Every structure is written in structure tokens, then in C-alpha cells.
Amino acid sequence: MKYAWFGIAVWVGLFVAGCGKQEDASGDRGRDGSAGDELGAASGGASVTGGGVDGRDGAGRGGSAGAGAVPTAESGGSANQTGGRSSGGAFTSSGGNVGGDAGPTAGSGGTAEETGGRLAGASGGSGGVVTGGTSGDGSGGVVTGGTGGVATGGTSGDGSGGVATGGTSGDGSGGNATGGNATGGSGGASVGRVYGADLLLAEGTFEAEDFDRVRNSFLFFGHQSVGGYMMSALEGLRDDDRYDLTQAWDGEWSTVVQQGQPGALVSLQIGENADAASKTTAFDDYMRNHGFGGNVDIALFKFCFVDIKNSSWELISVVEMERIYEHYVGVMGQLEADFPGTVFVYATMPLERGDSSANPLRGAYNGLVQDFCVANDKPLFDIADIESVDSTGQPCVVTDEGGTYRELCTEWAGEDDQHPNDEGSVRAAKALVLMFADILRE
């Protein structure tokens, strides 16, 4: 009997030891299952590894935001990365991915979602990885991160001003990150980039091969008088190899090809002034019926400042302005679908100086076009911004009975306060070529 009790005692001891070991292993799993300090999450929550998720760390001058890290979620939590876009700003430097490299992951019971980010808008140094997502804290809540981080008006080249701002990494108290907007990135066909005044600050960052690609491409630019001023200025820049483009003025693609040039900028006056619809229709006709659609690499046309008026030179109504906008984006969208080999660039409407009645309406139209391009990843030649920012980088803003609005800067205005002067024409012409160069990068 004594030996029987001894055997039972040994068996109980082994059982208790095994349970203790099992409990320790469970504890290890608990520590591993929660994100822990190394993953940057408190109280079992998971967060984004790497720096710069909150729009501050690692996302300053140089345009890196997170270095490819992704949100994760443990059981019961969720991970969500919302890719973003940026408005304002133009030109990109080198490197950088938008929308995350590997995407979010989720542990047992969690979910992971990534809504792609697309390259857009502001410029910034050699990186620029969008993280900007949210991560579960293990209890169904999510960590806020990068709220309000839309990059607006980023300065080209150095990333300053062109990163998601105003966000914090969050405290796990619920809510979803609404920031995570993109800056940086490298070359490639442009989508969603707003080419405005900042593009001119980046002139020195373009290489000779960028301008070679422009010279060896076929480009189409439809316009009236302001565009004519730009083309005259471009002719005057031919001593500068960067801007020495062959211009063609014939309205038939077959004739342009017969010239035997490796590339050319086809510059044509299209439509009638004070009749915006006629210009949209004429551009559509040149693409479809004169051989340019699908044969030119890049095509755009711009309205004139007078196109906010009717044939009687009276200011049109807001409803009529919206009809012009709807017709414009509708035709452009159909051309994009029908001729995928051509990049179609949208454009804002030029401004005047000292016109308190028409400039606010022009600004409203331009706002519609800008918002559309940013929301739908369309490249935009923002001539209104180019004309309404002075050489110090300050916008030319007026507040009067017409409200607060942009106008053609005195520095760039001709004697009539409507057309650009020589300096303003050169400025707009250079911006056009730099935009072509950026879009044509690979």
C-alpha cells in the first residue's frame, strides 16, 4: 500500500509539472500573439512597423513615410490601409512606392484590407511609401493614424510641404485612419498629378534624357491666344537645348508624319473664343477624324479666359459653367477609352487681372476640374496656378466684392491684364515642356 501511495504521488507530480509547462507555453503564445513593444503596439494591439505612419516621423523632407511597413491585426482586430492621393504639387524625384509594398495582414479572426493608393500630386525626395493605414488593437477598436493627411501644394523636389500632415499615430481609441496620402515616387506615366507653379521649381532636377524623350515624342496642344503666346515664347527658347522642340502647325496627322521628324509638338488653334463647347468638340474631332488619337503620345487643349463668357461677351451663369465642365470631362473620358495609347491631359482655365466678376467663376470651374483630376487620377496642366503664383512662390489672391479668389499676377500680366507678358509666356511654355518630360519618364 505504501508503494501504491508513492506511485500515485509521482504521477500527480508529473501531471502538475506538465500543466505548468503547458501554461508557460500558453503564456509565450500570449506574448507573441500581442504585438508587443517591438511592433509598436500597446495593450496587445498591432501597429505599423517602421517610421512615419503618423505623417510626422520619417515623412519629412525626403518623402519617406513608413519604409514599406504594413499594418497587422491580431484576433478580433482589423487592419485597414487606405491608399491616398494628393492635390497640389507636381513633379516627382526618384524611388518610392505608393499604396504599400506588401499590403496589410491579419491574424486569426482579423481582417485585412487595402484600397490601392495611386501616385498623385506633390513631389518629394527619394522615397515616399504610403502607409497611412489603421490597425486593430485586439479588442475590435482601431488605432487612428494620419488623419487629415492630404498633401496639398507640396514643394517640388525636396518633399517639403508635400507629405501627409496633421496626423498622429493614435491611441487605440477607435476610428479609422483617413490620411495616408502620397508624395514622392519616380517618373512613369503620370496619373493624378497636378502640374502647377511648383513644377517650375523642379526645372533643375530634370536630366538631358528627359528632354530628349520630349523631342522624340509626338505631342498635341490645342489653344487660342494664350497658347499662341506660349508657343511664341517656346520658339524664343530654341537656343536652350532643353526647350528646342520642333513645332508643327498642320491639322493632319499624315502631314506631320511626312515631315520625317522623330517627334513634334503639333500646335493648333481650335474652336471659337467665347464658345467653350466648340473647342471641346474641335479637339474631339482632331483626335478622331484627323489621325491624332492613338498616334500622338500626349494630347491636351485649354480653354481661354474668355470662355467663361458667351458669344455676346456676357458672363455665363453657374449652371452654364457646369455644363461646360460636364461636356469637357465627358468628351475627355471617352477619348481616353477609345485611344488608350495617348495620354490625355486636362487643363484649367487662365485668369485675368483685376476682373472681380469673371475670376471667381473661373476659379469655380477650375476647382471642379482640379477636384475631378485628383479624385480620378488624371494629369492636369494647371495654367491657372502657374499664372497666379509669383516668382517668390506667393499666390496672387484678391479679396473684394467678388469674394476671395486667384488672379493673374501683375508680374506675369501683359498690358491688357488678360494675356501673359513675355516673362509669363516663357513661364507657361517651360511648364508645358516640363510636364511633358515628367509624363514621358519611365
Sequence and secondary structure as in RCSB ss.txt:
>XXXX:A:sequence
MKYAWFGIAVWVGLFVAGCGKQEDASGDRGRDGSAGDELGAASGGASVTGGGVDGRDGAGRGGSAGAGAVPTAES
GGSANQTGGRSSGGAFTSSGGNVGGDAGPTAGSGGTAEETGGRLAGASGGSGGVVTGGTSGDGSGGVVTGGTGGV
ATGGTSGDGSGGVATGGTSGDGSGGNATGGNATGGSGGASVGRVYGADLLLAEGTFEAEDFDRVRNSFLFFGHQS
VGGYMMSALEGLRDDDRYDLTQAWDGEWSTVVQQGQPGALVSLQIGENADAASKTTAFDDYMRNHGFGGNVDIAL
FKFCFVDIKNSSWELISVVEMERIYEHYVGVMGQLEADFPGTVFVYATMPLERGDSSANPLRGAYNGLVQDFCVA
NDKPLFDIADIESVDSTGQPCVVTDEGGTYRELCTEWAGEDDQHPNDEGSVRAAKALVLMFADILRE
>XXXX:A:secstr
 HHHHHHHHHHHHHHHHHHHHHHHHHHHHHHHHS TGGGT STT     SS TTSSTT STT  SSTT   EE T
T EEEEE    BS     S   SS SS  EE TT EEEEE     S   SS      EE B SSS B   STT  
 BS  TTT TT S  S     SSS             SS SS EESTHHHHTGGG  HHHHHHHHTSEEEEEESH
HHHHHHHHHHTTTTSGGG   EE  S HHHHHHT  S EEEEEE SBTTBHHHHHHHHHHHHHHSS TTTSSEEE
E   GGGGB TTS B  HHHHHHHHHHHHHHHHHHHHH TTSEE EE     SS TTTHHHHHHHHHHHHHHHHH
HT  EE HHHHHTB TTS B EEEETTEEEE   GGGB TTSSSB HHHHHHHHHHHHHHHHHHT  
